[in-house]
Amino acid sequence: MSAPLETLKTELSACALCADRFAQTATAHRPRPVLWFQPGARILVAGQAPGMRVHKAGKPFFDPSGDRLRDWMGLDEAQFYDQSRVAVLPMAFCFPGYDAKGADLPPPKICTTTWHDRIVPELGDVPLTLLIGGYAQKYFLKAGAKGGVTRTVDRWREHAPRVFPLPHPSWRNTGWLKKNPWFASELLPELRARVKEVMDD
């Protein structure tokens, strides 16, 4: 691992910028950054933020959303959790807590503005990036993410084969998947083929 990235990971693992914010949530939890990246990865999975299960496990996508994501990618757990091949970079590294309705709060902007512009260049040239959800799509695609997640994902061919915008694999999006059958019939076969290509390279 490069010295700059090793230093960044040390700093990030001790980050407590949102301690007061998290203490005021229903879970009153402490920051626990979930770090899962190193140089040389073939795939970068840019997501939203860890959920409660990931917060407890300290392992990204260690939940039903992760099961669905791995199915989309055509990878098993061993392949997905090989940090030399797959890096995970959420828009916030800590679980942000729940809102009054029990849904995950959005990733705090201070996390992205503090860390991401420093980390992304250190990861090097990653041949495949998956942008999961609106927050990651806005960060990486900028103006290319205008119009919302559905429009951005529908225009996936404009970004492939190096970038694939995806909806969040949460169970909450099961209805979205049913309303947009082209995602499974058109996008996923191309995604799996590309994942296999970069993993075998």
Beta strands, then each sheet from edge to edge (+ up, - down):
strand 1: 43-46
strand 2: 86-88
strand 3: 128-132
strand 4: 163-166
sheet 1: 2+ 1+ 3+ 4+
end
